[in-house]
Amino acid sequence: MSSEDDRNARHAARMARKKAHIDGKIAEANIDTGILLVLTGNGKGKSSSAFGMVARALGHGMKVGFVQFIKGRTDTGEEAFFSRQPNIEWHVMGDGFTWDTQNREQDTRSAQAAWEMARKMLHDASVDLVVLDELTYCISYGYLDTDTVVRDLLSRPEMQHVVITGRAAPQALRDIADTVTEMEPAKHAFHAGIRAQKGVEW
C-alpha cells in the first residue's frame, strides 16, 4: 500500500468513527421544544446571526416577531428587506444609542414600551420565533426589571423560539438560556478608521 493509500485509509477510518459518534449524539437528542438563544460578547455578528435565523424561519413558513430595543434608525438593509416579507412583525423601538440620547428617563420609557411589545409576542403561540435585539443593554442599565423579563421568557408558549442579542448578557439570561454564544473580536475595521459600511454594518 502506498503512503497516499495509507493516508486515505486512515482518513476514512477517522471519518467513520466521527460519523458514528455524531450519529449517536443525534439519536440521543429526541426532545422538541422552543429554544432560548443568547448571542452576546463584544464581537461583531450578534444581530447579523439573529437576522440569519429570521431568514431561516421565514423560509420554513414560520411566523416571526422582531423587536429592536436600542438602535432607532429605520434605514437599515435588514429592515428594508424583512419588513417586505410576509409572516414577520418588525418593530424598531429604540431612540438610538444610549450615548446619543443621554437621557435615562427617556431610554427607560422606550425600553419599557419595547418590552410591552415583546411581551405580547411572548404570549402569542402563533409567533414561532421572537428576536429581542439588544435587549441585554436594557437589563444591564436597569431600564427593565430582570425578574419580569425572566418570568415572561419562561412563561412563553412551549414551542416558541427566542433569540436575545447584545453585549454583556446578564447571568440571569445565561442561566435560563438553552444556547449561549459568546462572540469575541479578533480584529475590527472600525479600529483602523474605517467607518460603518452599507450592507455590512447597516
C-alpha positions in Angstrom: 0.0 0.0 0.0 1.4 3.4 -1.0 1.7 6.2 1.6 -1.1 8.0 -0.2 -3.4 4.9 0.1 -2.4 4.6 3.7 -3.3 8.2 4.4 -6.6 7.8 2.6 -7.4 4.7 4.6 -6.6 6.4 7.9 -8.7 9.4 6.9 -11.7 7.1 6.0 -11.4 5.3 9.4 -11.2 8.6 11.3 -14.3 9.9 9.5 -16.2 6.7 10.1 -15.5 7.0 13.9 -16.6 10.6 13.8 -19.8 9.8 11.9 -20.6 7.1 14.4 -20.1 9.5 17.3 -22.2 12.3 15.7 -25.0 9.9 14.7 -25.1 8.6 18.2 -25.5 12.1 19.6 -28.2 12.9 17.1 -30.1 9.8 18.1 -29.9 10.8 21.8 -31.4 14.2 21.1 -35.1 13.4 21.0 -36.8 16.4 22.6 -38.8 19.0 20.6 -39.2 22.3 22.4 -38.8 26.1 22.0 -35.1 27.2 22.3 -33.9 30.3 24.0 -30.6 31.5 22.5 -28.5 34.3 23.8 -25.9 35.9 21.4 -23.5 38.1 23.4 -19.9 39.2 23.6 -18.0 42.2 22.2 -17.6 40.7 18.7 -19.4 41.7 15.6 -22.2 39.5 14.3 -24.7 39.1 17.1 -27.6 40.8 15.4 -26.4 39.5 12.0 -26.7 36.0 13.3 -30.2 36.7 14.5 -31.2 38.0 11.1 -29.9 34.8 9.6 -32.3 32.9 11.9 -35.1 35.1 10.9 -34.5 34.3 7.2 -34.3 30.6 8.1 -37.6 30.7 10.0 -39.4 32.6 7.2 -38.1 30.1 4.7 -40.0 27.4 6.6 -43.2 29.5 6.6 -42.9 30.3 10.3 -44.2 33.5 11.9 -41.6 35.9 13.3 -41.7 38.8 15.7 -38.8 41.2 15.9 -38.2 44.0 18.5 -35.2 46.2 18.4 -34.5 47.8 21.7 -31.7 50.3 21.3 -31.0 51.3 17.7 -33.5 53.7 16.3 -32.6 54.0 12.7 -35.1 52.7 10.1 -32.9 52.8 7.0 -31.0 49.5 7.6 -30.8 46.9 4.9 -32.3 44.3 7.2 -35.4 46.3 7.9 -35.8 47.2 4.2 -35.7 43.5 3.3 -37.5 41.8 6.2 -40.3 44.4 6.5 -41.4 43.5 3.0 -41.7 39.8 3.8 -44.9 38.0 4.8 -45.1 36.4 8.3 -43.0 39.0 10.1 -43.8 41.7 12.6 -40.9 44.2 12.8 -40.6 47.0 15.4 -37.8 49.5 15.8 -38.5 50.7 19.3 -35.2 52.4 20.4 -34.3 56.1 20.3 -30.7 55.4 19.2 -27.7 54.5 21.2 -27.8 55.5 24.9 -24.7 57.7 24.5 -26.7 59.7 21.9 -29.8 60.3 24.0 -28.0 60.8 27.3 -31.4 60.7 28.9 -32.1 57.9 31.3 -35.7 58.6 31.8 -36.4 58.7 28.0 -34.4 55.5 27.5 -36.3 53.8 30.3 -39.6 54.7 28.8 -38.6 53.5 25.4 -37.3 50.2 26.8 -40.5 49.6 28.7 -42.6 50.3 25.7 -40.5 47.9 23.7 -40.9 45.3 26.4 -44.7 45.6 26.3 -44.5 44.9 22.5 -42.2 41.9 23.2 -44.5 40.6 25.9 -47.4 40.4 23.5 -45.3 38.3 21.2 -44.1 36.1 24.0 -47.7 35.4 24.9 -48.8 34.6 21.4 -48.5 31.0 20.5 -48.9 31.8 16.8 -45.4 33.5 16.8 -42.8 30.8 16.2 -39.7 33.0 16.6 -39.2 36.1 18.7 -36.0 38.2 18.3 -35.2 40.6 21.1 -32.4 42.6 19.5 -30.1 44.4 22.0 -32.3 43.5 25.0 -29.2 42.9 27.2 -28.4 46.6 27.4 -31.8 47.5 28.8 -31.3 45.0 31.6 -27.7 46.0 32.4 -28.7 49.7 32.6 -31.7 49.0 34.8 -34.3 50.1 32.2 -36.1 46.8 32.6 -36.7 44.7 35.7 -34.7 41.5 35.3 -37.2 39.3 37.2 -40.0 40.5 34.9 -38.0 39.7 31.8 -37.1 36.3 33.0 -40.6 35.5 34.1 -42.1 36.4 30.7 -39.4 34.4 28.8 -40.1 31.3 30.9 -43.9 31.6 30.5 -43.8 31.8 26.7 -45.5 29.1 24.6 -43.7 25.7 24.7 -42.7 25.6 21.1 -41.8 29.3 20.7 -38.1 30.1 20.0 -36.4 33.3 21.3 -33.2 34.9 20.3 -31.7 37.6 22.5 -28.7 39.7 21.4 -26.4 42.3 23.0 -23.2 42.6 24.8 -22.7 41.7 28.5 -25.7 39.4 28.8 -26.6 39.2 32.5 -26.2 36.0 34.3 -30.0 35.7 34.8 -30.4 35.4 31.0 -27.5 33.0 30.6 -28.9 30.7 33.3 -32.3 30.2 31.6 -30.9 30.1 28.0 -30.6 26.8 26.2 -27.8 28.1 24.0 -25.3 30.9 24.8 -22.8 32.1 22.2 -20.0 34.5 23.2 -18.7 36.4 20.2 -15.2 37.8 20.8 -13.4 40.2 18.4 -10.0 39.3 16.9 -9.9 42.3 14.6 -12.4 45.1 13.5 -12.2 47.5 10.6 -13.5 50.4 12.8 -10.3 50.3 14.8 -8.4 51.1 11.6 -10.5 54.2 11.0 -12.9 52.5 8.5 -16.4 53.8 9.0 -19.6 51.6 9.1 -20.3 50.4 5.5 -23.7 49.9 3.9 -24.6 46.3 3.6 -22.0 45.3 6.2 -23.0 47.1 9.4 -26.4 48.5 8.4 
